[in-house]
Amino acid sequence: MRDVDWKISEFPAEHPAAAGILREYMDELASRYYGRPATGTEVDEALADEPSDGLVAPDGAFVLACRDGKPAGCAGVRMVEPGLSALTKVYVRPEHRGHGGGKLIVAAAEAVAKRLGSVRMRLDTRDDLVEARALYASMGYAEVEAFNDDQYAEHWFSKDLS
C-alpha cells in the first residue's frame, strides 16, 4: 500500500464528484440487496431514502478520497448527539479496492468525528456487506446490540475514539 496515492479531503456532498460517487455507492448497495443490477429508479429512491444533507458542518462532514487524482471512495460522518457520531456511506470504487483506501477513509472519518467532538463512533451494516464488516472489525469496531431499527441494519458496531 502506498498512502501517497491517496488524498482525502472534506467535500460538500452535493459537489458533482461527491454526488457521482454517492450514486455509485447506492447503486452497488441496491444491486447487492436485490441480487441483480439496480435500476436507475431504484437508485434514485435509495438516494432519496438516505439523503446526504446531514453530512455538513457543524454536525457532520463528507470525505472524498482520491487516488492518483481521481475520486476513488468516500465516507460520511454525522453527529448523533454530543460525543456520539455515526459513520455512514463508506465506499471504495471496485477498481481501487485492495490498495488500503478503506482503512484510510475510515481513519479520516474518525479524525473528522473527533474534531466535531465525538468520543464514540457507531455504524450499522447488512449481512451481505461482508467486506465492510471485516474492515470495521480490523479497525477496532466491536459488534454491539442494535441501537436503531433501520430496515436494512443487521449488524451494529461501535468504537471508542477517545
Protein Blocks (a to p, Z undefined) as FASTA:
>chain_A
ZZklpccddddfklmklmmmmmmmmmmmmmmmnopacdfklmmmmmmmmccklmccfkbc
cddddeehiafbdcddddfbghiacdehiacdfklgonlmmmmmmmmmmmmmmmnopabd
cddddfklmmlmmmmmmnopacdddfbfcfkbcbdcdddfZZ
